[in-house]
């Protein structure tokens, strides 16, 4: 297990049944025998709003960090994703969205498979200059249909 994974798991365990935790960056870095920037990296990449967390960081005095779990519903998560897609999306970007959706239990493996197939380059046998635009329209439309009423 990589140190980033261990730090992430440790922080998630601190939540226990709480929605809010406070940690000291330097104390955590000392606990894992790493530099404080490693703690910053883990928090900035694995505790983002899109992943259901709100982070507040204060410099000085060991680097106080507050992390709050945000209750995100499936519908809110999907609507946020739809609004962030834009007019074009590559197949690699679709894969990244699908991986995030699966990680957070927003969609099932079967739904992910269908979304991937419907937006793949094998299916979109159209000129390259419009492929990513058509892919974005298909992907958004399919996601909208997954949103609960």
Steps between C-alpha positions, in 0.01 A plus 500: 500500500636842403543769762231715333253212532594449865454870578161503324380194691624644830312827443183317396519288817519819708147581386365186673135609524575870491446745215782733607865460601792730574859394449845657524701464180837475680373243752365284220824536300698397808270201558564376145864614491444711189514865401194721563460553126415127472207563734397798285515282189275231649247752627488698176461192279287269713281731707348725235144638492424271207589210730273620779738705715547866587852588612612813679873545548682754714871567473732541796504330838542155349243543226152451644266320257124456539322244286122471485308221331233642275189296441481472123211317344532299180290757315705796625823323412382418148364852440832647616684269259266585211550873553879457509528308172478781247445465125770239433634195680760239407462127562777526763304770684187282488706219656613735780140602574388137499780399739398779739133406473584138582730598787222696666224252425313743278447246222513122471764308304234415242408868456869589467544235233204632302621861529848398386378299202255768385773766499790291368694577183387162362140618500565860400613437146473864399757760398756570774427875504146440638551175693564660842198732459267211417651294783429784748137525387447124528676477837308794651167371372564154644605649836188718511295185464676350804402797719223409745192718493 
